[in-house]
Amino acid sequence: MPYITKEGREVLLPELESLITEFTGADSIQGNEGNFNFVVSTLINAMIEEHGLSYANVNSLVGVLECIKLELYRRIAVPYEDLKIIQNGDVYGSQN
């Protein structure tokens, strides 16, 4: 989770509102991946254009993306998978 201050969120969230509406108003996540990728890629490209192409900058951006992925997995995917284990049974360690 990007633990930024409440004040930092108050600055960024109004700027994101139209994108949030665009993505959450779609029928599903599937079919919207290209648009989402475009937005993220455009932000990354803008950062590189503004701050320069260097190993350090690319490494920082890849690190941010990796942390986003890991946080999504930790906070969303793991609890979902744990629920499915309870509902459907565990494949690991079972004798079935």
RAWOMO-V913057 format. One record per residue. N is the residue number from 1. RES is the residue in one letter. PHI is phi in radians with two decimals (NA if undefined). BURIAL is + if it has 24 or more other ideal C-beta (glycine too) atoms within 12 Angstrom, else -. Layout:
n->N res->RES phi->PHI burial->BURIAL
n->N res->RES phi->PHI burial->BURIAL
//
This chain:
n->1 res->M phi->NA burial->-
n->2 res->P phi->-1.34 burial->-
n->3 res->Y phi->-1.38 burial->-
n->4 res->I phi->-1.67 burial->-
n->5 res->T phi->-1.18 burial->-
n->6 res->K phi->-1.01 burial->-
n->7 res->E phi->-1.12 burial->-
n->8 res->G phi->-1.11 burial->-
n->9 res->R phi->-1.16 burial->-
n->10 res->E phi->-1.10 burial->-
n->11 res->V phi->-1.33 burial->-
n->12 res->L phi->-1.42 burial->-
n->13 res->L phi->-1.03 burial->-
n->14 res->P phi->-1.05 burial->-
n->15 res->E phi->-1.23 burial->-
n->16 res->L phi->-1.61 burial->-
n->17 res->E phi->-0.95 burial->-
n->18 res->S phi->-1.17 burial->-
n->19 res->L phi->-1.18 burial->-
n->20 res->I phi->-1.04 burial->-
n->21 res->T phi->-1.08 burial->-
n->22 res->E phi->-1.06 burial->-
n->23 res->F phi->-1.36 burial->-
n->24 res->T phi->-1.36 burial->-
n->25 res->G phi->-1.42 burial->-
n->26 res->A phi->-1.23 burial->-
n->27 res->D phi->-1.10 burial->-
n->28 res->S phi->-2.80 burial->-
n->29 res->I phi->-1.23 burial->-
n->30 res->Q phi->-1.08 burial->-
n->31 res->G phi->1.61 burial->-
n->32 res->N phi->-1.90 burial->-
n->33 res->E phi->-1.07 burial->-
n->34 res->G phi->-1.09 burial->-
n->35 res->N phi->-1.14 burial->-
n->36 res->F phi->-1.10 burial->-
n->37 res->N phi->-1.04 burial->-
n->38 res->F phi->-1.04 burial->-
n->39 res->V phi->-1.10 burial->-
n->40 res->V phi->-1.13 burial->-
n->41 res->S phi->-1.11 burial->-
n->42 res->T phi->-1.15 burial->-
n->43 res->L phi->-1.10 burial->-
n->44 res->I phi->-1.10 burial->-
n->45 res->N phi->-1.06 burial->-
n->46 res->A phi->-1.10 burial->-
n->47 res->M phi->-1.11 burial->-
n->48 res->I phi->-1.16 burial->-
n->49 res->E phi->-1.09 burial->-
n->50 res->E phi->-1.33 burial->-
n->51 res->H phi->-1.91 burial->-
n->52 res->G phi->1.66 burial->-
n->53 res->L phi->-1.56 burial->-
n->54 res->S phi->-2.61 burial->-
n->55 res->Y phi->-1.03 burial->-
n->56 res->A phi->-1.07 burial->-
n->57 res->N phi->-1.21 burial->-
n->58 res->V phi->-1.10 burial->-
n->59 res->N phi->-1.05 burial->-
n->60 res->S phi->-1.11 burial->-
n->61 res->L phi->-1.16 burial->+
n->62 res->V phi->-1.09 burial->-
n->63 res->G phi->-1.09 burial->-
n->64 res->V phi->-1.08 burial->-
n->65 res->L phi->-1.07 burial->-
n->66 res->E phi->-1.12 burial->-
n->67 res->C phi->-1.15 burial->-
n->68 res->I phi->-1.06 burial->-
n->69 res->K phi->-1.06 burial->-
n->70 res->L phi->-1.13 burial->-
n->71 res->E phi->-1.18 burial->-
n->72 res->L phi->-1.05 burial->-
n->73 res->Y phi->-1.12 burial->-
n->74 res->R phi->-1.15 burial->-
n->75 res->R phi->-1.55 burial->-
n->76 res->I phi->-1.97 burial->-
n->77 res->A phi->-1.19 burial->-
n->78 res->V phi->-1.08 burial->-
n->79 res->P phi->-1.07 burial->-
n->80 res->Y phi->-1.10 burial->-
n->81 res->E phi->-1.09 burial->-
n->82 res->D phi->-1.07 burial->-
n->83 res->L phi->-1.10 burial->-
n->84 res->K phi->-1.16 burial->-
n->85 res->I phi->-1.11 burial->-
n->86 res->I phi->-1.10 burial->-
n->87 res->Q phi->-1.25 burial->-
n->88 res->N phi->-2.02 burial->-
n->89 res->G phi->1.64 burial->-
n->90 res->D phi->-1.65 burial->-
n->91 res->V phi->-1.42 burial->-
n->92 res->Y phi->-1.52 burial->-
n->93 res->G phi->1.42 burial->-
n->94 res->S phi->-1.60 burial->-
n->95 res->Q phi->-1.69 burial->-
n->96 res->N phi->-1.37 burial->-
//
